[in-house]
Amino acid sequence: MKPTINGLVDRRNILAKLDPRTKILLTITISTILISNGSSQNIIRLLLTLFSLILLLSINRKSQFLKCVGIFIALFLIQEWVIPQSHGMLKFILLGLIGIFMNMLPGFIVGYYTLCSTKVNEFIAVMEKMKFPRSIIIPITVIFRFFPTIGEEHKHINDAMKMRGITFTHHFLKVIEYRLIPLIISVVKIGNDLSFIAMTRGIDSPHARTNVCTVKFKLLNKLLCLVLLVLWMVYFKEKLFND
């Protein structure tokens, strides 16, 4: 039996182990196509929305998946049942809100999936393979850990305040004092700490770095990129020939 190191065993789902370049391309493609208009893009918009929800399941975010499904169902019901019965300014506001959420939420979901499923060392390895300068790699690397860390800090602050009975409905002014202000201070501190950690790991070193992870553009990445290429062709066809 071959000895293995538990810390190095990648137990992620096959979709979570996609190449970071594929994930970034997915985020850009889905965000761009969903906010565009086109006669042949309704079915594409539906498929991309379903795919974004599948990506949430691939990183074991079941609660977020259920919340997003509930939001999409509520938006669909409003679009089919409420808007036809509405008039005037109310109808205009509902159409705007539904258009914004239905078209932009899948892009945010895929961006969330990209942040949560991409390891920092994988991202650095890919950026170095693509010959990006360190002035770009270091800030983006810090950002990759910044938002998840802020999310964890916000959750801890919320849990502490709930134990003390401080919510938005009760003690609203104390919410600002005990939730928002500590979070703002944490944002500044975490940003500095992550920058120091990046420097400590030698990210800014001018010498060539080695990586524990191996980043390969496998068959699934190639197939997804081919599908994304077809989607871009449909997108430009709609933009160039139907306008």
N, C-alpha and C positions, 0 to 999 in steps of 0.2 A: 504494500500500500504506500502510495506516495504521500509524504508529509505535506500538509497545506497550512497556510497561515490564515486564520479566520478573518483577520482584518483586511486581507487582500482578496478574499472571495467576493465576487460581485453577484449579489443575489437579486438584482433588480430585474423587473419585467423586460422582455425583449424590446418593447417600445420605449421604455425608460433608458435603455442602453444604446439608443440611436446616436450616431455621430453628432457632435455639437453643431457642425455645419448644417446638417440636415434639419436640426431643431430650429436653428435661426432662420433658415430658408422657409420652413413651415410657418413660423410666426409671421414673417414678412408677407408670404403669399396669402395666408388666410386673412390677415388683417386688411390687406389691399383689396382682395377680391370681394370680401363681404361688404365693404363700404362703397363699392361701385354699383352701377346700375347696368342692366342688360337683359334683353328678352330671353336669352337662353340660360341665364344664371340662377334662376329660381331653384332648380333641382340641385345645382352645384352648391348653392348657399345652404340648402338643407343638409346635403351630404357632409359639407365641411363643418357644420354645426354639430352633427352627430359624431363626427370624427374627433372634434375637440372634447366632447364629453367622454369618449373612449380613452383619450389621453389622460383625463383625470383619473379614471379607474386604473390605468396602467401604473400610476404612482401611488395607488392605495389611498386616494383622497375620497373616500366613500361619502362622507358627510357633505363635502363641497359638491360632489357629483349630484347628490339628492337635492341640495339647495338649488343648483343650476337647472336641473330638470324641472323643479317646481316653478322657477322663474320663467322658463321658456313656455311651460304649459299655461301659466297665468297670462303671459303676454299674448299667446295664441288665442286664448279664450276672449281676452279683451279685444283683440283685432277682429275676431269673427262675430262676437255677440254685442259688445258694448259700443264700439265705434260706429257700426251702422245705425244705431239708435241715437247717436249723439249729434249735436249741431253746434255751429258757431265756433267760439273760441275753445270750448271744451274738446271738440273733435280735433281741432288743430293741435292742441297741446298733447292729446293722447297719441295722435299720429307721430308727432315729433319724438315723444318719449319711447314709443315702441320701435320706431326706426333706429334710434340711437342704441337702445339696449340689444335689439335683435341683431344688429349689424356689427356692433363693437364688442359685445360680451364674449363671443367665441375667440376673438383675437386676444383679449385679456386672459382667457382660459389657457390658450396655447402658450402665451408668454409666461404665465404662472407655472405651467408644466415644464417649460424650458429652464426656468430658474431652479425649480425644485429637483429636477431629475439630472441636471448636469453637475458633475463634480468639478471643483476648481482646477484640479490637476489635469483633467481631460480638456477643459477649456484652454488652459495655458498651452498644453501640448499642441492643440489644433492651431491656435493663433501663431505659435512659433513655426509650425509647418507651413503656414501661409505667409511667413516672413513679415508679419506685422511688427511695427516698431514697439519698443518697450513703453514708450509714452502713451500708447493706446492700450496695450495689454494690462498694465498695472491698474489704471483707473477702472477698467471694465471688470477686472478680477475682484477688486474691492467691492464694486457694485453687486457682483454675484452673491457675495456673502452679506452685504449690507441689508438688503430688503428682508431676507429670511430672519436675520438676527433682530431687526426692528420688530418684525411680526411676533417673534417669541417674547421680546421685552414687553410689547403691548399686551400680550396675553397674560403675562405674569402680573403686570400692573392691574389689569382688569380683575383678575382673580383675587388679588389682595384687597381691592376696593369693594368687591362684592361681599367679601367676608365682613367688611365694616358697614355694609348697607348703604354704600354711596353709589347711586346710579343716576342716570340722566333724568329720571322722573322724580327722584328724591335727592335733595341737596345738590341742585344743579351747579351752584357756584363752587361747591367743594369738588365737583367733577373737574372743573377747570384747574383748581389748585392742586388736587391730588392725582389727577390722571394726565392731563395735557402737559403741564409744566415738567413733571418727571420724565415724560416721554421725550419732550424737546431736549432736555439735558442729556438723556440717554443717546439720542441721535448724534449729538456732537461727540460724546465720549466714544461711542461705538465706531464712528467714522475714523477717529484718530487711532483707536486700538487696532482696527483692521488694517490701516495703513502701516502701522508698526509691525504687525504680524507678517504682512506681505514682504516688508523689507528684511525681517529676520529670516524668512525662508529663502532669501537670496534671489527674489524675483527681479530685482534691479541689477543683478550682477551682469557684467558685460560678457562673461564667459558662457559657453554652451551649457545648458542644463540637461540633466537626465530626468526621466519620468518613470515612476513605477507602473503607471497605466500604459496600455498599448491602444492607440487609437487607429482603427482601420475602417475604411469605407467599404462595408460589407454589402452583400446582395440586397438586403432589405433597404439600405440607404439608397442604393442605385435605383431600385424600383420606385421608391417614394420620390426621388428627384425626377424620374421620368414622368410620373404622374403630375408633379408640380410644373414641369415644363409644358405639359399639355394644357394645364389650367392657365398658365401664362399666355399660351397661344390663343386660347379662347378669349381671354381677357383683352388682348390687343386686337383681336378680330372685332370684338364688340366696339372697342374704342375707335378704331381706325376706319372701319367700313360701315358702321351703322349710324355714325354721327352725321 
